[in-house]
Amino acid sequence: MQFINQPDAENDEEWWDRFKELLDDQNDWPTQYTFKFIAPAKRTDDLKDVFGDHPIRVRESSKGNYKSVTAQIRMSSSEEVIAIYEEASRIEGVISL
């Protein structure tokens, strides 16, 4: 998975630590957190599985090659948010917004 504003960090753990700090600075847990991803159309079901039974919104691109996936989920901590991003990062071609 690729984050739009994520540099090609040599130390992935360092990047996640900074992201966790940012999440903790900007959120009071628990909170409603919005996840947004773009995925190749053929990977949409894999991305849906990341969210389990939580409701998601899926929109298809004009040519149908990609789909955007948005989910609003009540999260208890930055660790829970990061776990979702890490799981989504295992899916080929997924981009986080």
Order of alpha helices (4+ residues) and beta strands (2+ residues): beta-alpha-beta-alpha-beta-beta-alpha-beta
